[in-house]
Amino acid sequence: QVQLVESGGGLVQPGGSLRLSCAGSRTILGFSDMAWYRQAPGKQRELVASITRGGNTNYADSVQGRFDISRDDAKNTMYLQLNSLKPEDTAVYYCHAVGRLSGTGYWGQGTQVTVSS
């Protein structure tokens, strides 16, 4: 069973930074697309950023220029660097990955990011 484990969330002041990590229980070379989603209270889960196996990235308009997604296949880990954080970035952040051969989608358990003064 594939597991994805997020870490790195926490409480940060507006304008601050955090780096989220998503570690796979096995090699992430087995995944094609990987992505970060977030869900704020009372809102639907939304795509924040995605990255393909080849390293192509895509960002939601609301985080473009502030967040940076990357993956380190050697460490079986995907990252999301969050800069210039705003209160509206407060949410539970989830990582998602798609099996390259099976097409099965996998979710992590989520990590809370709270932006508040």
C-alpha positions as YAML, in Angstrom:
chain: A
units: angstrom
residues:
- id: 1
  name: GLN
  ca: [0.00, 0.00, 0.00]
- id: 2
  name: VAL
  ca: [1.43, 3.34, -1.05]
- id: 3
  name: GLN
  ca: [1.54, 6.01, 1.63]
- id: 4
  name: LEU
  ca: [2.16, 9.72, 1.31]
- id: 5
  name: VAL
  ca: [3.07, 11.63, 4.47]
- id: 6
  name: GLU
  ca: [3.02, 15.41, 4.60]
- id: 7
  name: SER
  ca: [4.98, 17.50, 7.09]
- id: 8
  name: GLY
  ca: [6.11, 21.07, 7.60]
- id: 9
  name: GLY
  ca: [2.85, 22.82, 8.37]
- id: 10
  name: GLY
  ca: [2.40, 25.21, 11.25]
- id: 11
  name: LEU
  ca: [1.50, 28.71, 12.38]
- id: 12
  name: VAL
  ca: [3.20, 31.59, 10.60]
- id: 13
  name: GLN
  ca: [2.70, 35.34, 10.46]
- id: 14
  name: PRO
  ca: [1.54, 37.08, 7.28]
- id: 15
  name: GLY
  ca: [4.47, 37.55, 4.96]
- id: 16
  name: GLY
  ca: [6.26, 34.53, 6.37]
- id: 17
  name: SER
  ca: [7.40, 31.30, 4.73]
- id: 18
  name: LEU
  ca: [7.02, 27.57, 5.20]
- id: 19
  name: ARG
  ca: [8.23, 24.50, 3.33]
- id: 20
  name: LEU
  ca: [5.94, 21.52, 3.12]
- id: 21
  name: SER
  ca: [7.23, 18.03, 2.37]
- id: 22
  name: CYS
  ca: [5.43, 14.98, 1.04]
- id: 23
  name: ALA
  ca: [7.36, 11.75, 1.52]
- id: 24
  name: GLY
  ca: [6.43, 8.59, -0.34]
- id: 25
  name: SER
  ca: [6.60, 5.16, 1.29]
- id: 26
  name: ARG
  ca: [8.25, 3.92, -1.89]
- id: 27
  name: THR
  ca: [10.01, 5.49, -4.82]
- id: 28
  name: ILE
  ca: [8.12, 8.40, -6.31]
- id: 29
  name: LEU
  ca: [9.55, 7.46, -9.68]
- id: 30
  name: GLY
  ca: [6.45, 5.27, -9.79]
- id: 31
  name: PHE
  ca: [4.28, 8.36, -9.92]
- id: 32
  name: SER
  ca: [3.53, 10.48, -12.94]
- id: 33
  name: ASP
  ca: [1.86, 13.71, -11.87]
- id: 34
  name: MET
  ca: [2.15, 14.90, -8.29]
- id: 35
  name: ALA
  ca: [0.34, 17.85, -6.79]
- id: 36
  name: TRP
  ca: [-0.53, 19.87, -3.73]
- id: 37
  name: TYR
  ca: [-4.15, 20.67, -2.90]
- id: 38
  name: ARG
  ca: [-5.59, 22.66, -0.03]
- id: 39
  name: GLN
  ca: [-8.92, 22.85, 1.72]
- id: 40
  name: ALA
  ca: [-9.99, 25.78, 3.87]
- id: 41
  name: PRO
  ca: [-12.86, 25.48, 6.37]
- id: 42
  name: GLY
  ca: [-16.21, 25.52, 4.57]
- id: 43
  name: LYS
  ca: [-14.60, 25.45, 1.13]
- id: 44
  name: GLN
  ca: [-13.94, 22.81, -1.49]
- id: 45
  name: ARG
  ca: [-10.54, 21.27, -1.93]
- id: 46
  name: GLU
  ca: [-8.61, 23.16, -4.61]
- id: 47
  name: LEU
  ca: [-5.50, 22.51, -6.65]
- id: 48
  name: VAL
  ca: [-2.56, 24.66, -5.56]
- id: 49
  name: ALA
  ca: [0.28, 23.39, -7.73]
- id: 50
  name: SER
  ca: [1.24, 20.34, -9.76]
- id: 51
  name: ILE
  ca: [4.42, 18.87, -11.18]
- id: 52
  name: THR
  ca: [4.92, 16.18, -13.80]
- id: 53
  name: ARG
  ca: [7.53, 13.43, -13.73]
- id: 54
  name: GLY
  ca: [9.51, 15.53, -16.19]
- id: 55
  name: GLY
  ca: [9.39, 18.57, -13.92]
- id: 56
  name: ASN
  ca: [6.79, 20.69, -15.68]
- id: 57
  name: THR
  ca: [4.88, 22.79, -13.16]
- id: 58
  name: ASN
  ca: [1.53, 24.49, -12.96]
- id: 59
  name: TYR
  ca: [0.16, 26.88, -10.31]
- id: 60
  name: ALA
  ca: [-3.17, 28.29, -9.26]
- id: 61
  name: ASP
  ca: [-3.44, 31.99, -10.05]
- id: 62
  name: SER
  ca: [-3.77, 32.78, -6.34]
- id: 63
  name: VAL
  ca: [-0.30, 31.39, -5.53]
- id: 64
  name: GLN
  ca: [1.59, 32.09, -8.76]
- id: 65
  name: GLY
  ca: [4.87, 33.82, -7.96]
- id: 66
  name: ARG
  ca: [4.66, 33.03, -4.23]
- id: 67
  name: PHE
  ca: [4.72, 29.21, -4.07]
- id: 68
  name: ASP
  ca: [7.23, 26.84, -5.62]
- id: 69
  name: ILE
  ca: [6.65, 23.12, -6.17]
- id: 70
  name: SER
  ca: [9.52, 20.68, -6.66]
- id: 71
  name: ARG
  ca: [10.27, 16.98, -6.39]
- id: 72
  name: ASP
  ca: [13.42, 15.10, -5.46]
- id: 73
  name: ASP
  ca: [13.07, 11.59, -6.82]
- id: 74
  name: ALA
  ca: [16.26, 10.45, -5.08]
- id: 75
  name: LYS
  ca: [14.70, 11.34, -1.72]
- id: 76
  name: ASN
  ca: [11.22, 10.13, -2.65]
- id: 77
  name: THR
  ca: [9.90, 13.53, -1.64]
- id: 78
  name: MET
  ca: [7.89, 16.37, -3.12]
- id: 79
  name: TYR
  ca: [8.06, 19.88, -1.70]
- id: 80
  name: LEU
  ca: [6.01, 23.05, -1.66]
- id: 81
  name: GLN
  ca: [7.80, 26.26, -0.71]
- id: 82
  name: LEU
  ca: [5.28, 28.82, 0.51]
- id: 83
  name: ASN
  ca: [6.47, 32.44, 0.53]
- id: 84
  name: SER
  ca: [4.75, 35.76, 1.21]
- id: 85
  name: LEU
  ca: [1.99, 33.92, 3.02]
- id: 86
  name: LYS
  ca: [-1.42, 35.55, 3.43]
- id: 87
  name: PRO
  ca: [-4.25, 34.78, 5.87]
- id: 88
  name: GLU
  ca: [-6.25, 33.40, 2.95]
- id: 89
  name: ASP
  ca: [-3.60, 30.70, 2.49]
- id: 90
  name: THR
  ca: [-4.79, 29.15, 5.74]
- id: 91
  name: ALA
  ca: [-5.93, 25.60, 4.99]
- id: 92
  name: VAL
  ca: [-5.10, 21.94, 5.31]
- id: 93
  name: TYR
  ca: [-2.62, 21.12, 2.58]
- id: 94
  name: TYR
  ca: [-2.71, 17.67, 0.97]
- id: 95
  name: CYS
  ca: [-0.33, 15.99, -1.41]
- id: 96
  name: HIS
  ca: [-1.62, 13.82, -4.23]
- id: 97
  name: ALA
  ca: [0.13, 11.46, -6.61]
- id: 98
  name: VAL
  ca: [-0.94, 9.38, -9.59]
- id: 99
  name: GLY
  ca: [0.50, 5.93, -10.21]
- id: 100
  name: ARG
  ca: [2.40, 6.00, -13.49]
- id: 101
  name: LEU
  ca: [1.25, 2.56, -14.64]
- id: 102
  name: SER
  ca: [-2.02, 2.09, -12.73]
- id: 103
  name: GLY
  ca: [-3.40, 5.62, -12.89]
- id: 104
  name: THR
  ca: [-4.49, 5.20, -9.27]
- id: 105
  name: GLY
  ca: [-4.60, 8.37, -7.21]
- id: 106
  name: TYR
  ca: [-3.15, 8.53, -3.70]
- id: 107
  name: TRP
  ca: [-3.69, 11.15, -0.99]
- id: 108
  name: GLY
  ca: [-1.71, 12.09, 2.07]
- id: 109
  name: GLN
  ca: [-3.35, 12.80, 5.42]
- id: 110
  name: GLY
  ca: [-2.83, 16.56, 5.23]
- id: 111
  name: THR
  ca: [-0.87, 19.17, 7.16]
- id: 112
  name: GLN
  ca: [-2.36, 22.35, 8.65]
- id: 113
  name: VAL
  ca: [-1.05, 25.74, 7.58]
- id: 114
  name: THR
  ca: [-2.31, 28.72, 9.58]
- id: 115
  name: VAL
  ca: [-1.36, 32.27, 8.62]
- id: 116
  name: SER
  ca: [-2.22, 34.70, 11.38]
- id: 117
  name: SER
  ca: [-0.74, 37.55, 13.36]
...
